[in-house]
Amino acid sequence: MSTKPNWQATLSALHEQRKAQGLWRQPLALQAHELNFCSNDYLGLSQHPKVVSAYQTGLAAYGCGSGGSPLISGFHTPHQRLSERLADWLGRDAVLLTTSGYAANYAVAAGLSSLSPHYWFDKRNHASMYDAVKHDSGANQRLARFRHNDTAHLTQQLARQQQTLAAPLASATVIASEGVFSMDGDVAPMRDLVALKQTQANALLWVDDAHGLGVMGDDGAGVCGQFNAQQVEVVTATFGKAFGLHGAMVVGSHELIASCWQHARHFIYSTGFGPAQACAIEQAMQVIRDEPEWRRQLKLNIDYFKQGLLQLGWRSSSENAGLNHAIQPIQIGDIATTQRISMQLANAQIRCVPIRPPTVPATQTGLRVTLSARHSRGDLDRFLDTLGTPQQWEL
């Protein structure tokens, strides 16, 4: 009987520890019969006939792949057209297309790295923003955090920094926040962040609007849509949420995007997404702008679901008031109970996976419910009925 090499045995032992702690993760194929309450396809555009048709037409015209890195041969006419249309829609100079939101945030940090910026992060920013900045050599010493959505705390920190310096910082100051927070579903205090940024010398505001673009703001332009390029200098967003597709982008000035071309290694050394996908993304953008009924239906579903949680006792009215996005967290605070609730939902053919450490602190363990415009009233009732009350789970 063969034995495992030491390195495999060590990994297996560590895996068993995670399983015993209730922290084991692995992909499970989504089945066609499952009712999905953890998809980021907020508007259901992955199934929209116009988007599907645009993808099919693009495949017929351009084939499946891009053929290379965007700087070599992987940037085609549909990519250029998409970049220009996105920049025009969002009121910025230029767009960098990337393969993922992770790569987009890495591109921002790489593009700014030559400035040796000082970063001020909302404590609950997405892991990709943290990883991007930490990947920049020396940035760990230039990264500070402020309490979640607390601009008063950020103001105090900035003032304290200025008091300790003999002269103003020569490098840039970057205030960074998500637009809609991916685990919490709450929205950044954009007006306060913009106002505070404008009091700082050589400062810029970076907003990851992955979960806002397409579902929030006028014309679906996200939480940054009402702010111009001098107010919010850098926007990152993905096409894997409201657009119903895949890939991401950095939106900003000509200078920033050109710097990303030079320094963003994920962009430089990765094959770009195919031109057919660019055709589909462009069509999804047009649907978002031309068919606001999808956002209206999503809003109706959000309001109905929130009222259901209130009636069941999972939320108070004040808690409900600040959660108006498709992301509807149900905080449970106990790993074992969260897993039991998720299993009960799964037994009813409802997909809603637990959110556990290290994604969130242990006290915030729970369900991250995501709603779609394509959920029916019956779908929402089925979820709420299966969920039950906190008392049923001895909470």
C-alpha positions as CSV (number, residue, x, y, z in Angstrom):
1,M,0.0,0.0,0.0
2,S,1.5,3.3,-1.1
3,T,1.7,6.2,1.2
4,K,1.2,9.9,0.4
5,P,4.3,12.1,0.0
6,N,4.9,14.3,3.0
7,W,3.6,17.4,1.3
8,Q,0.3,15.8,0.3
9,A,-0.1,14.4,3.8
10,T,0.5,17.8,5.3
11,L,-2.1,19.4,3.0
12,S,-4.6,16.6,3.8
13,A,-4.2,17.2,7.5
14,L,-4.7,20.9,7.1
15,H,-7.9,20.2,5.1
16,E,-9.2,18.0,7.8
17,Q,-8.7,20.8,10.3
18,R,-10.7,23.2,8.1
19,K,-13.5,20.6,7.8
20,A,-13.6,20.2,11.6
21,Q,-13.9,23.9,12.0
22,G,-16.8,24.1,9.5
23,L,-14.7,26.2,7.1
24,W,-14.2,23.8,4.2
25,R,-15.0,25.2,0.8
26,Q,-15.3,23.6,-2.6
27,P,-17.2,24.2,-5.8
28,L,-20.5,22.5,-6.3
29,A,-22.0,22.4,-9.7
30,L,-25.3,24.4,-9.9
31,Q,-28.1,22.1,-11.1
32,A,-30.8,23.3,-13.5
33,H,-33.5,22.5,-11.0
34,E,-32.0,24.6,-8.2
35,L,-33.5,28.0,-7.3
36,N,-30.4,30.3,-7.2
37,F,-30.3,32.9,-4.4
38,C,-26.5,33.5,-4.5
39,S,-26.0,34.7,-8.1
40,N,-24.7,38.2,-8.9
41,D,-26.7,38.2,-12.2
42,Y,-28.9,40.9,-10.6
43,L,-30.8,41.9,-13.8
44,G,-30.9,38.4,-15.3
45,L,-29.1,39.7,-18.4
46,S,-27.1,36.4,-18.8
47,Q,-30.4,35.1,-20.2
48,H,-31.6,38.2,-22.1
49,P,-32.3,37.3,-25.7
50,K,-30.5,40.4,-27.1
51,V,-27.4,39.7,-25.1
52,V,-27.4,36.0,-26.1
53,S,-27.9,37.0,-29.7
54,A,-25.1,39.5,-29.6
55,Y,-22.7,36.8,-28.2
56,Q,-23.8,34.3,-30.9
57,T,-23.3,36.9,-33.7
58,G,-19.8,37.8,-32.3
59,L,-18.8,34.1,-32.1
60,A,-19.8,33.7,-35.8
61,A,-17.8,36.7,-36.8
62,Y,-14.7,36.5,-34.6
63,G,-14.5,33.0,-33.2
64,C,-14.1,32.0,-29.6
65,G,-10.9,33.5,-28.3
66,S,-8.9,36.7,-28.5
67,G,-5.7,35.1,-29.6
68,G,-3.3,36.8,-27.2
69,S,-2.6,39.5,-24.7
70,P,-4.3,42.8,-25.5
71,L,-0.9,44.4,-26.1
72,I,0.0,41.8,-28.7
73,S,-3.0,40.6,-30.8
74,G,-5.8,40.2,-28.3
75,F,-7.4,43.6,-28.7
76,H,-9.9,43.6,-31.5
77,T,-12.3,46.1,-33.0
78,P,-15.2,45.1,-30.7
79,H,-12.9,45.7,-27.7
80,Q,-12.0,49.1,-29.0
81,R,-15.7,50.0,-29.6
82,L,-16.7,48.7,-26.2
83,S,-14.0,50.7,-24.5
84,E,-15.0,53.9,-26.2
85,R,-18.7,53.4,-25.5
86,L,-18.1,52.6,-21.8
87,A,-15.9,55.7,-21.4
88,D,-18.5,57.9,-23.0
89,W,-21.3,56.4,-20.9
90,L,-19.4,56.9,-17.7
91,G,-18.0,60.3,-18.5
92,R,-14.3,59.4,-18.3
93,D,-11.4,59.6,-20.7
94,A,-10.6,55.9,-21.2
95,V,-11.2,52.3,-20.2
96,L,-8.9,49.3,-19.6
97,L,-10.6,46.0,-20.2
98,T,-9.5,43.1,-18.0
99,T,-10.4,39.5,-17.5
100,S,-11.7,39.8,-13.9
101,G,-12.4,42.3,-11.1
102,Y,-9.4,41.1,-9.3
103,A,-7.2,41.9,-12.3
104,A,-8.9,45.4,-12.6
105,N,-8.0,46.3,-9.0
106,Y,-4.5,45.0,-9.4
107,A,-4.2,47.2,-12.5
108,V,-5.1,50.3,-10.6
109,A,-2.5,49.6,-7.9
110,A,0.1,48.9,-10.6
111,G,-0.9,52.0,-12.5
112,L,-0.5,54.2,-9.4
113,S,2.6,52.5,-8.0
114,S,5.1,54.9,-9.5
115,L,3.5,57.6,-7.3
116,S,4.2,55.7,-4.1
117,P,0.7,56.7,-2.9
118,H,-0.6,56.6,0.6
119,Y,-3.8,54.5,0.7
120,W,-6.7,55.1,3.0
121,F,-9.0,52.0,2.9
122,D,-12.5,51.4,4.2
123,K,-12.0,48.5,6.6
124,R,-14.4,46.3,4.7
125,N,-13.0,46.8,1.2
126,H,-13.0,43.8,-1.0
127,A,-10.0,41.4,-0.7
128,S,-8.9,42.1,-4.3
129,M,-8.3,45.8,-3.4
130,Y,-6.3,44.8,-0.3
131,D,-4.3,42.2,-2.3
132,A,-3.6,44.6,-5.1
133,V,-2.1,47.3,-2.9
134,K,-0.2,44.8,-0.8
135,H,1.3,43.4,-4.0
136,D,2.9,46.8,-4.6
137,S,6.3,46.7,-2.9
138,G,6.3,49.0,0.2
139,A,2.6,49.7,0.0
140,N,2.0,47.9,3.3
141,Q,3.7,50.7,5.1
142,R,1.6,53.2,3.2
143,L,-1.8,51.6,3.8
144,A,-4.2,52.7,6.6
145,R,-7.8,51.8,7.3
146,F,-10.7,53.7,8.5
147,R,-13.9,52.4,10.1
148,H,-16.6,51.1,7.7
149,N,-18.4,54.0,6.0
150,D,-17.1,56.4,8.8
151,T,-15.8,59.5,7.1
152,A,-15.5,61.3,10.4
153,H,-12.9,58.7,11.4
154,L,-11.2,59.1,8.1
155,T,-11.1,62.9,8.6
156,Q,-9.5,62.4,12.0
157,Q,-6.9,60.1,10.6
158,L,-6.0,62.4,7.7
159,A,-5.7,65.3,10.1
160,R,-3.5,63.3,12.5
161,Q,-1.2,62.4,9.6
162,Q,-0.8,66.0,8.6
163,Q,0.0,67.0,12.1
164,T,2.9,64.5,12.3
165,L,4.5,65.5,9.0
166,A,7.0,68.3,8.8
167,A,5.9,69.0,5.2
168,P,2.9,68.0,3.0
169,L,3.2,64.6,1.4
170,A,4.8,64.7,-2.0
171,S,3.1,61.4,-3.1
172,A,-0.5,61.0,-3.9
173,T,-3.2,60.3,-1.3
174,V,-5.7,57.6,-2.5
175,I,-9.0,57.2,-0.7
176,A,-10.4,53.8,-1.7
177,S,-13.9,52.3,-1.1
178,E,-16.3,49.9,-2.6
179,G,-19.4,51.6,-4.0
180,V,-21.8,48.8,-2.8
181,F,-20.1,46.6,-0.2
182,S,-20.0,43.0,-1.5
183,M,-20.7,41.3,1.9
184,D,-22.9,43.9,3.6
185,G,-25.0,45.3,0.7
186,D,-24.7,48.8,2.0
187,V,-23.6,51.8,0.0
188,A,-20.6,54.1,0.5
189,P,-21.2,57.7,1.6
190,M,-20.2,59.0,-1.7
191,R,-20.9,62.7,-1.2
192,D,-18.9,62.7,2.0
193,L,-16.0,60.9,0.4
194,V,-15.9,63.2,-2.5
195,A,-16.1,66.3,-0.3
196,L,-13.3,65.0,2.0
197,K,-11.1,64.0,-0.9
198,Q,-11.4,67.5,-2.3
199,T,-9.9,69.0,0.9
200,Q,-6.7,67.0,0.4
201,A,-3.7,68.0,-1.7
202,N,-2.8,65.7,-4.6
203,A,-5.6,63.3,-3.7
204,L,-7.8,61.0,-5.7
205,L,-10.8,58.8,-5.0
206,W,-10.9,55.1,-6.1
207,V,-14.3,53.3,-6.1
208,D,-14.8,49.7,-6.9
209,D,-18.4,49.8,-8.2
210,A,-18.6,46.1,-9.1
211,H,-22.0,45.7,-7.4
212,G,-23.4,49.2,-8.2
213,L,-22.9,49.5,-11.9
214,G,-26.0,48.5,-13.9
215,V,-28.4,48.5,-10.9
216,M,-27.9,51.8,-9.2
217,G,-28.0,55.5,-10.3
218,D,-29.5,57.2,-13.2
219,D,-29.2,55.3,-16.4
220,G,-27.7,52.4,-14.4
221,A,-24.4,54.2,-14.2
222,G,-23.8,53.0,-10.6
223,V,-23.0,54.9,-7.4
224,C,-20.4,56.9,-9.3
225,G,-22.7,58.0,-12.1
226,Q,-23.6,61.3,-10.6
227,F,-20.0,62.3,-10.0
228,N,-17.6,63.6,-12.7
229,A,-14.0,62.6,-13.4
230,Q,-12.7,65.3,-11.1
231,Q,-14.8,64.0,-8.2
232,V,-14.2,60.3,-8.6
233,E,-10.9,59.8,-10.5
234,V,-10.8,56.0,-10.6
235,V,-13.7,53.5,-11.0
236,T,-13.3,49.7,-11.3
237,A,-16.3,47.5,-12.1
238,T,-17.0,44.0,-13.4
239,F,-19.2,42.6,-16.2
240,G,-19.9,39.5,-14.1
241,K,-22.7,41.1,-12.0
242,A,-25.4,43.3,-13.5
243,F,-24.1,42.8,-17.0
244,G,-24.5,39.0,-16.7
245,L,-21.3,38.2,-18.3
246,H,-17.6,38.1,-17.4
247,G,-14.5,40.4,-17.3
248,A,-14.0,43.8,-15.8
249,M,-12.7,47.3,-16.4
250,V,-10.7,50.2,-15.0
251,V,-12.2,53.6,-15.9
252,G,-10.2,56.8,-15.6
253,S,-8.0,59.4,-17.1
254,H,-5.8,58.9,-20.2
255,E,-2.8,59.1,-17.9
256,L,-4.0,56.3,-15.5
257,I,-5.0,53.9,-18.3
258,A,-1.6,54.5,-20.1
259,S,0.2,53.7,-16.9
260,C,-1.8,50.5,-16.5
261,W,-0.7,49.5,-20.0
262,Q,2.9,49.8,-18.9
263,H,2.8,48.3,-15.4
264,A,-0.4,46.1,-14.9
265,R,1.1,42.6,-15.1
266,H,-2.2,40.8,-15.1
267,F,-3.2,42.8,-18.1
268,I,0.2,42.6,-19.9
269,Y,0.8,38.8,-19.4
270,S,-2.8,37.4,-19.7
271,T,-4.8,36.5,-22.8
272,G,-7.7,39.0,-23.1
273,F,-11.3,37.9,-23.2
274,G,-12.7,37.2,-26.7
275,P,-14.1,39.8,-29.0
276,A,-17.5,37.9,-29.0
277,Q,-17.7,38.6,-25.3
278,A,-17.0,42.3,-26.0
279,C,-20.0,42.3,-28.4
280,A,-22.2,40.7,-25.7
281,I,-21.0,43.2,-23.0
282,E,-21.8,46.1,-25.3
283,Q,-25.3,44.8,-25.9
284,A,-25.8,44.3,-22.1
285,M,-24.8,47.9,-21.6
286,Q,-27.4,49.0,-24.1
287,V,-30.1,46.9,-22.4
288,I,-29.2,48.5,-19.0
289,R,-29.6,51.9,-20.5
290,D,-32.7,51.2,-22.7
291,E,-34.7,48.9,-20.5
292,P,-35.0,50.4,-17.0
293,E,-37.8,47.9,-16.3
294,W,-35.3,45.4,-15.2
295,R,-34.0,47.7,-12.4
296,R,-37.6,48.5,-11.4
297,Q,-38.5,44.8,-11.1
298,L,-35.3,44.2,-9.0
299,K,-36.4,47.1,-6.7
300,L,-39.8,45.5,-6.3
301,N,-38.2,42.2,-5.4
302,I,-35.8,43.8,-2.9
303,D,-38.7,45.6,-1.1
304,Y,-40.8,42.5,-1.0
305,F,-37.9,40.4,0.4
306,K,-37.0,43.0,3.0
307,Q,-40.6,43.1,4.2
308,G,-40.5,39.3,4.5
309,L,-37.4,39.3,6.6
310,L,-38.9,42.0,8.8
311,Q,-42.1,39.9,9.4
312,L,-40.1,36.8,10.1
313,G,-38.0,38.6,12.7
314,W,-34.6,38.6,11.0
315,R,-34.4,42.3,10.6
316,S,-35.6,45.5,12.4
317,S,-37.1,48.4,10.5
318,S,-33.9,50.5,11.1
319,E,-31.7,47.7,9.8
320,N,-33.9,47.3,6.7
321,A,-33.7,51.0,5.9
322,G,-30.0,50.9,5.0
323,L,-30.2,47.7,2.8
324,N,-31.6,48.6,-0.5
325,H,-29.4,46.6,-2.8
326,A,-29.9,43.1,-4.3
327,I,-27.3,41.9,-1.7
328,Q,-29.4,41.1,1.3
329,P,-27.3,39.7,4.2
330,I,-28.8,37.6,6.9
331,Q,-26.4,37.7,9.8
332,I,-26.5,34.6,12.0
333,G,-23.2,34.7,13.9
334,D,-22.7,31.0,14.3
335,I,-21.0,28.7,11.8
336,A,-22.9,25.5,12.6
337,T,-26.3,27.1,12.6
338,T,-25.6,28.9,9.3
339,Q,-24.6,25.6,7.8
340,R,-27.8,23.9,9.0
341,I,-29.9,26.7,7.5
342,S,-28.1,26.5,4.3
343,M,-28.6,22.7,4.2
344,Q,-32.3,23.1,4.8
345,L,-32.5,25.5,1.9
346,A,-30.4,23.1,-0.2
347,N,-32.8,20.2,0.6
348,A,-35.6,22.4,-0.8
349,Q,-33.5,22.9,-4.0
350,I,-32.5,26.4,-3.1
351,R,-28.9,27.5,-3.5
352,C,-27.7,29.9,-0.9
353,V,-24.2,29.1,0.5
354,P,-22.9,30.2,3.9
355,I,-20.5,33.1,4.2
356,R,-17.9,32.3,6.8
357,P,-14.4,33.2,8.0
358,P,-12.1,34.2,6.5
359,T,-14.4,36.0,4.1
360,V,-16.1,37.7,7.1
361,P,-15.4,37.7,10.8
362,A,-16.9,34.8,12.8
363,T,-19.5,37.2,14.3
364,Q,-20.8,38.1,10.9
365,T,-21.2,34.5,9.7
366,G,-24.5,34.1,7.8
367,L,-26.2,34.0,4.5
368,R,-25.5,36.4,1.7
369,V,-28.7,36.3,-0.2
370,T,-28.7,37.9,-3.7
371,L,-31.8,38.8,-5.5
372,S,-32.5,39.0,-9.3
373,A,-35.1,40.8,-11.4
374,R,-36.0,37.3,-12.7
375,H,-37.0,36.0,-9.3
376,S,-40.8,35.6,-9.2
377,R,-42.9,36.4,-6.2
378,G,-43.3,32.6,-5.7
379,D,-39.5,32.2,-5.7
380,L,-39.2,34.8,-2.9
381,D,-42.0,33.2,-0.9
382,R,-40.4,29.8,-1.3
383,F,-37.1,31.1,0.1
384,L,-38.7,32.9,3.0
385,D,-41.0,30.0,3.9
386,T,-38.0,27.6,3.9
387,L,-35.9,30.0,5.9
388,G,-38.4,30.2,8.8
389,T,-37.9,32.4,11.8
390,P,-34.8,32.9,14.1
391,Q,-36.8,31.2,16.9
392,Q,-37.0,28.0,14.8
393,W,-33.2,28.0,14.8
394,E,-32.9,28.9,18.5
395,L,-31.4,32.3,17.7
